[in-house]
């Protein structure tokens, strides 16, 4: 009696390419579905030489735009990150670069 081995979907180039590039899913979303780490998915996108997508928008790099969202509209870093399809650390980095800080008093 032999046990059939089923290759995980993320190890199939056609599936991963479709999810990552065609369906525009994030590495985080794919990793969660496959119950593996983001690093595992990154490794397989690299193994298959799938081009890294650019973010949907780079508004978060613009000082005036970021100030408007974070200070004027009082959005949280996580909220901005989700809307921009980037990691919260990316937003924190650009807030720091532009020296945008909230005053809490």
C-alpha positions as CSV (number, residue, x, y, z in Angstrom):
1,X,0.0,0.0,0.0
2,X,1.5,3.4,-1.0
3,X,0.4,6.8,0.2
4,X,0.0,9.4,-2.6
5,X,1.9,12.6,-2.0
6,X,0.0,15.7,-3.0
7,X,2.2,18.7,-3.7
8,X,1.1,21.8,-1.8
9,X,-0.5,24.3,-4.1
10,X,2.0,27.0,-3.5
11,X,4.7,24.7,-5.0
12,X,2.8,24.7,-8.3
13,X,4.0,27.5,-10.5
14,X,0.7,27.9,-12.4
15,X,-1.3,28.1,-9.2
16,X,1.0,30.5,-7.5
17,X,1.4,32.7,-10.5
18,X,-2.4,32.9,-11.0
19,X,-3.0,33.8,-7.3
20,X,-0.1,36.3,-7.0
21,X,0.0,38.0,-10.3
22,X,-3.4,37.5,-12.0
23,X,-5.7,37.6,-8.9
24,X,-3.4,40.3,-7.3
25,X,-3.4,38.5,-3.9
26,X,-0.7,39.4,-1.4
27,X,1.9,37.1,-0.1
28,X,0.3,37.4,3.3
29,X,-3.1,36.3,1.9
30,X,-1.6,33.3,0.1
31,X,0.5,32.3,3.1
32,X,-2.6,32.4,5.4
33,X,-4.6,30.2,3.0
34,X,-1.8,27.7,2.6
35,X,-1.1,27.8,6.4
36,X,2.6,28.6,5.8
37,X,4.8,31.6,6.6
38,X,5.1,34.6,4.3
39,X,8.8,33.7,3.9
40,X,7.8,30.3,2.4
41,X,5.6,32.0,-0.2
42,X,8.3,34.6,-0.9
43,X,10.8,31.8,-1.5
44,X,8.5,30.1,-4.0
45,X,7.7,33.3,-5.9
46,X,11.5,33.7,-6.1
47,X,12.1,30.1,-7.1
48,X,9.5,30.6,-9.9
49,X,11.0,34.0,-10.8
50,X,7.6,35.7,-10.4
51,X,8.2,39.4,-10.6
52,X,7.5,41.3,-7.4
53,X,4.5,43.5,-7.9
54,X,4.6,47.2,-7.3
55,X,2.1,48.5,-4.7
56,X,-1.3,49.6,-6.0
57,X,-0.3,53.1,-5.1
58,X,2.7,55.0,-3.9
59,X,0.7,57.8,-2.3
60,X,2.1,56.9,1.1
61,X,5.5,58.2,0.0
62,X,4.1,61.7,-0.6
63,X,4.5,63.9,2.5
64,X,1.4,66.0,1.9
65,X,-0.8,63.0,1.2
66,X,0.4,61.1,4.2
67,X,0.0,64.1,6.4
68,X,-3.6,64.5,5.2
69,X,-4.4,60.8,5.9
70,X,-2.6,60.5,9.2
71,X,-3.1,63.9,10.9
72,X,-6.1,65.6,9.2
73,X,-8.2,62.5,8.7
74,X,-6.8,60.9,11.9
75,X,-6.3,57.4,10.3
76,X,-4.3,54.8,12.0
77,X,-1.0,53.5,10.4
78,X,-2.6,50.1,10.0
79,X,-5.6,51.5,8.2
80,X,-3.4,53.5,5.8
81,X,-1.2,50.4,5.2
82,X,-4.2,48.2,4.4
83,X,-5.7,50.8,2.0
84,X,-2.3,51.1,0.3
85,X,-1.6,47.3,0.3
86,X,1.7,47.7,2.1
87,X,3.0,46.6,5.5
88,X,2.4,48.8,8.5
89,X,6.2,49.2,8.9
90,X,6.3,50.8,5.5
91,X,3.9,53.5,6.6
92,X,5.8,54.0,9.9
93,X,9.0,54.4,7.8
94,X,7.6,57.1,5.6
95,X,6.0,58.9,8.6
96,X,9.4,59.0,10.2
97,X,11.1,60.1,7.0
98,X,8.7,63.0,6.7
99,X,8.9,63.7,10.4
100,X,5.1,63.4,10.7
101,X,4.1,62.8,14.4
102,X,0.8,63.0,16.2
103,X,0.6,65.1,19.3
104,X,-1.3,63.5,22.1
105,X,-2.4,65.9,24.7
